[in-house]
Amino acid sequence: MATSILVADISPGGSRSSPRPSPAFYRAVYAEIEEVGWERLVRAEDDLSSVTFRILDKKGQAHILEISLPRDYPESSPTIAADIPCTCEVVWSKNSRLSNVVRQFNEHLQNLQEFWSTIDCIDTTLRIVNPEESSLTASCRQIELGNDCYLLLHICPLRPNYLPECRFFGPDAAIDSMRTNCKKNAKKWSSDKPFHENLATLLERQLPGPPVLHKDEDQIDCGICYARYLPVDDELGADSGSAPDYTCDNPSCRKAFHSICLRDWLHSITITRQSFGVLFGDCPYCSEPVAVKVNN
């Protein structure tokens, strides 16, 4: 009687690893990546157990979407992870493809736009504690209220205009008064009013705004040439004398670059990809995806 033998890889240490996917699996997944767009692909595991795409929402904000593929894909649904405050559940059928996952993710990004608008309102109108550590993936913000009092806000990503969860920190006498006002004025919260106005009404106090920057304090040097401005030179054309105009999308990095410096740096890296006049590569500081036009 014939017996079947499962061929598996043996690691140098002698341990048995999972069998490699079939050539048909590779062909099928590559075809689905083609549908999504190779220019969106950031990375793919050698065994295609996961593929990662860079997805732009309707406002041009970049998001990293990692799709993990089970061994019996596409019979079983893939799972996703992304740099967003809450992920969506993938709706999957035997006829679904990676493009369906990306489409659902894009729809979820659209549902989160109001949340990010609210977060932006908070960041630009209130005094945030450690603003450099804030990101669009976090659904909480800690703000200064004055007199050594602080408020930790938890905003619901899918209902950002509703009354948030509030936790107060500071001297008991001061925060007891704020808690009382918060309970008393909860019904005054209106989803039609800006967040900072609602919060001021809720607490019955004027809230500190962001710190005022001194002249040129918000100017940042380029992370590649280490200069704030490019030289004034006719050969640079429109870039002559310009300030950094590209910022890494990674919230924990946010390094700024002159586009021309980043373009030259990407040209010098062998793993850089070019598609439709755009260079795709990794940030020199955090290795997250960056993209810049070949010619401005």
C-alpha positions as CSV (number, residue, x, y, z in Angstrom):
1,M,0.0,0.0,0.0
2,A,1.4,3.4,-1.0
3,T,2.1,5.9,1.8
4,S,2.1,9.7,1.5
5,I,5.0,11.6,2.9
6,L,4.7,15.3,4.0
7,V,7.9,17.1,3.2
8,A,8.8,19.8,5.7
9,D,11.7,22.1,6.2
10,I,14.2,21.1,8.9
11,S,16.0,24.0,10.6
12,P,19.7,23.9,11.4
13,G,18.9,23.0,15.0
14,G,17.0,20.0,13.9
15,S,13.5,21.3,14.6
16,R,10.7,20.7,12.1
17,S,9.1,23.8,10.6
18,S,5.8,24.2,8.9
19,P,5.6,23.1,5.2
20,R,6.0,25.7,2.6
21,P,2.9,27.0,0.8
22,S,2.3,25.5,-2.7
23,P,3.3,27.3,-5.9
24,A,-0.4,27.8,-6.6
25,F,-0.7,29.6,-3.3
26,Y,2.1,32.0,-4.2
27,R,0.6,32.6,-7.6
28,A,-2.8,33.3,-6.2
29,V,-1.6,35.7,-3.5
30,Y,0.7,37.6,-6.0
31,A,-2.3,38.0,-8.3
32,E,-4.3,39.5,-5.4
33,I,-1.4,41.8,-4.5
34,E,-1.4,43.0,-8.1
35,E,-5.1,43.9,-7.8
36,V,-4.4,46.0,-4.7
37,G,-1.3,47.6,-6.3
38,W,2.3,46.8,-5.9
39,E,3.0,50.4,-5.2
40,R,1.0,50.1,-2.0
41,L,3.0,47.0,-0.8
42,V,5.3,47.8,2.0
43,R,6.5,44.3,2.8
44,A,5.6,40.6,2.5
45,E,6.9,37.6,4.5
46,D,8.8,35.1,2.5
47,D,6.1,32.5,3.0
48,L,3.4,35.1,2.5
49,S,2.0,34.5,5.9
50,S,1.4,38.3,6.0
51,V,1.5,41.2,3.6
52,T,1.6,44.8,4.6
53,F,0.2,47.7,2.6
54,R,0.4,51.5,2.9
55,I,-3.1,52.9,2.5
56,L,-4.0,56.6,2.1
57,D,-7.3,57.8,3.4
58,K,-9.3,60.5,1.7
59,K,-7.4,63.2,3.5
60,G,-4.0,61.9,2.4
61,Q,-3.1,60.4,5.8
62,A,-1.0,57.2,5.4
63,H,-2.0,54.1,7.4
64,I,-0.1,50.8,7.6
65,L,-2.3,47.7,7.1
66,E,-0.9,44.3,7.9
67,I,-3.0,41.4,6.7
68,S,-2.1,37.9,8.1
69,L,-3.0,35.0,5.9
70,P,-3.9,31.6,7.5
71,R,-2.4,28.4,6.0
72,D,-5.8,27.5,4.5
73,Y,-6.3,30.9,2.9
74,P,-8.6,31.8,1.2
75,E,-10.8,29.2,2.8
76,S,-10.3,30.9,6.2
77,S,-10.5,34.6,6.7
78,P,-7.4,36.7,7.1
79,T,-6.9,38.9,10.1
80,I,-5.7,42.5,10.1
81,A,-3.7,44.9,12.3
82,A,-3.4,48.6,11.6
83,D,-2.2,51.9,13.1
84,I,-5.7,53.1,14.0
85,P,-7.6,53.4,17.3
86,C,-9.9,50.5,16.5
87,T,-9.9,47.9,13.8
88,C,-12.8,46.6,11.8
89,E,-14.0,43.0,11.6
90,V,-13.3,41.5,8.2
91,V,-16.3,40.3,6.3
92,W,-15.1,37.2,4.4
93,S,-16.5,34.6,2.0
94,K,-14.8,31.9,-0.1
95,N,-14.9,34.3,-3.1
96,S,-13.3,37.2,-1.2
97,R,-9.8,38.6,-2.0
98,L,-7.2,40.9,-0.6
99,S,-8.8,43.8,-2.5
100,N,-12.0,43.2,-0.5
101,V,-10.1,43.5,2.8
102,V,-8.5,46.8,1.6
103,R,-11.9,48.1,0.5
104,Q,-13.4,47.3,3.9
105,F,-10.4,49.0,5.6
106,N,-10.9,52.1,3.5
107,E,-14.5,52.2,4.5
108,H,-13.5,51.9,8.1
109,L,-11.0,54.8,7.7
110,Q,-13.8,56.9,6.3
111,N,-15.8,56.1,9.5
112,L,-12.9,57.3,11.6
113,Q,-12.5,60.7,9.9
114,E,-14.8,62.4,12.4
115,F,-12.7,61.0,15.2
116,W,-9.5,62.3,13.8
117,S,-11.1,65.7,13.2
118,T,-12.1,65.8,16.9
119,I,-8.6,64.8,17.9
120,D,-7.1,67.5,15.7
121,C,-9.5,70.0,17.4
122,I,-8.3,68.9,20.8
123,D,-4.6,69.1,19.8
124,T,-4.9,72.5,18.3
125,T,-7.1,74.3,20.8
126,L,-6.2,72.8,24.2
127,R,-2.9,72.4,26.1
128,I,-1.9,68.8,25.7
129,V,0.5,67.0,28.1
130,N,3.5,65.6,26.1
131,P,2.1,66.5,22.7
132,E,5.1,64.9,21.0
133,E,3.9,61.5,22.3
134,S,0.4,62.0,21.0
135,S,-0.7,60.2,17.9
136,L,-3.7,59.6,15.6
137,T,-3.8,56.0,16.9
138,A,-4.6,56.9,20.5
139,S,-8.1,57.6,21.6
140,C,-7.1,59.5,24.8
141,R,-5.5,62.8,25.5
142,Q,-4.3,64.4,28.8
143,I,-4.8,68.1,29.0
144,E,-3.7,70.8,31.4
145,L,-6.5,72.6,33.2
146,G,-4.3,75.0,35.3
147,N,-3.5,75.1,39.0
148,D,-1.8,71.6,38.8
149,C,-5.0,70.0,37.6
150,Y,-5.1,67.6,34.7
151,L,-7.9,65.8,32.7
152,L,-7.5,62.5,31.0
153,L,-10.0,62.3,28.1
154,H,-11.1,59.0,26.5
155,I,-12.8,59.6,23.2
156,C,-14.9,56.9,21.5
157,P,-13.5,56.5,18.0
158,L,-16.9,55.7,16.5
159,R,-18.8,58.4,18.5
160,P,-16.2,61.2,18.9
161,N,-18.8,63.9,19.3
162,Y,-20.4,62.3,22.4
163,L,-19.5,63.2,26.0
164,P,-16.1,61.5,26.6
165,E,-15.0,59.6,29.6
166,C,-13.2,62.1,32.0
167,R,-10.7,61.4,34.7
168,F,-9.4,64.2,36.8
169,F,-6.0,64.5,38.5
170,G,-4.8,67.2,40.9
171,P,-5.6,68.7,44.4
172,D,-8.8,67.3,45.8
173,A,-10.5,70.6,46.4
174,A,-10.0,71.7,42.8
175,I,-10.9,68.5,41.1
176,D,-13.9,67.8,43.3
177,S,-15.4,71.1,42.0
178,M,-14.7,70.1,38.4
179,R,-16.3,66.6,38.9
180,T,-19.4,68.4,40.3
181,N,-19.6,70.7,37.3
182,C,-19.0,67.8,35.0
183,K,-22.0,65.9,36.4
184,K,-24.2,69.0,36.6
185,N,-23.5,70.1,33.0
186,A,-23.4,66.7,31.3
187,K,-26.7,67.3,29.5
188,K,-25.3,70.5,28.0
189,W,-22.9,68.6,25.8
190,S,-23.9,69.1,22.2
191,S,-22.5,67.1,19.3
192,D,-23.0,70.2,17.1
193,K,-20.5,72.3,19.0
194,P,-16.7,72.2,18.8
195,F,-15.1,69.9,21.4
196,H,-13.2,72.6,23.3
197,E,-16.3,74.7,23.6
198,N,-18.3,71.8,25.0
199,L,-15.5,71.0,27.5
200,A,-15.4,74.6,28.7
201,T,-19.1,74.6,29.2
202,L,-18.9,71.2,31.0
203,L,-16.3,72.4,33.5
204,E,-17.5,76.0,33.7
205,R,-14.0,77.4,33.2
206,Q,-11.7,78.9,30.6
207,L,-9.3,76.2,29.4
208,P,-5.6,76.9,28.6
209,G,-4.7,76.8,24.9
210,P,-1.6,75.4,23.3
211,P,1.7,77.2,24.3
212,V,2.6,80.1,22.1
213,L,5.6,79.3,19.9
214,H,8.3,82.0,19.6
215,K,9.3,83.0,16.1
216,D,11.1,80.2,14.2
217,E,10.6,77.8,17.2
218,D,8.5,75.6,15.0
219,Q,11.1,75.4,12.2
220,I,12.8,72.0,12.0
221,D,16.1,71.0,10.4
222,C,16.2,68.4,7.7
223,G,17.0,64.9,9.0
224,I,19.4,64.2,6.1
225,C,21.3,67.4,5.4
226,Y,20.8,68.8,8.9
227,A,20.1,72.2,7.5
228,R,16.9,74.2,8.0
229,Y,17.0,75.8,4.5
230,L,18.5,74.5,1.3
231,P,21.2,76.7,-0.3
232,V,20.0,79.5,-2.6
233,D,21.2,78.0,-5.9
234,D,19.7,78.3,-9.4
235,E,20.5,74.6,-10.0
236,L,18.0,73.7,-7.3
237,G,15.2,75.4,-9.2
238,A,12.0,75.7,-7.1
239,D,13.8,73.9,-4.2
240,S,16.3,76.8,-3.8
241,G,16.3,78.1,-0.3
242,S,13.3,76.0,0.7
243,A,12.6,74.6,4.2
244,P,11.8,70.9,4.9
245,D,8.5,69.9,3.2
246,Y,8.2,66.2,4.0
247,T,7.5,64.6,7.3
248,C,7.6,60.9,8.2
249,D,4.1,59.6,8.9
250,N,5.2,57.5,11.9
251,P,3.8,59.4,14.9
252,S,6.8,58.3,17.1
253,C,9.3,59.6,14.5
254,R,7.9,62.6,12.6
255,K,11.3,63.5,11.2
256,A,11.3,66.3,8.6
257,F,13.2,66.2,5.3
258,H,13.7,68.3,2.2
259,S,12.0,66.3,-0.5
260,I,15.1,66.7,-2.7
261,C,17.3,65.3,0.1
262,L,15.0,62.4,0.7
263,R,14.8,61.7,-3.0
264,D,18.6,61.6,-3.3
265,W,18.9,59.4,-0.2
266,L,16.3,56.9,-1.6
267,H,18.1,56.8,-4.9
268,S,21.2,55.6,-3.0
269,I,19.4,52.7,-1.4
270,T,19.2,49.4,-3.3
271,I,15.8,48.4,-1.8
272,T,14.1,51.5,-3.0
273,R,11.2,50.8,-5.5
274,Q,10.0,53.2,-8.2
275,S,6.4,53.2,-9.6
276,F,4.6,55.8,-11.6
277,G,7.1,58.5,-10.9
278,V,7.2,57.9,-7.1
279,L,10.0,56.4,-5.0
280,F,9.1,54.1,-2.2
281,G,11.5,53.2,0.5
282,D,12.1,53.3,4.3
283,C,12.6,56.3,6.6
284,P,16.3,56.8,7.4
285,Y,15.4,57.0,11.1
286,C,12.5,54.6,11.9
287,S,12.4,52.4,8.8
288,E,8.7,53.1,8.3
289,P,7.5,53.5,4.7
290,V,8.2,56.9,2.9
291,A,7.3,57.9,-0.6
292,V,8.4,60.9,-2.6
293,K,7.9,62.0,-6.2
294,V,10.9,61.5,-8.5
295,N,10.5,65.1,-9.8
296,N,8.6,67.8,-8.0
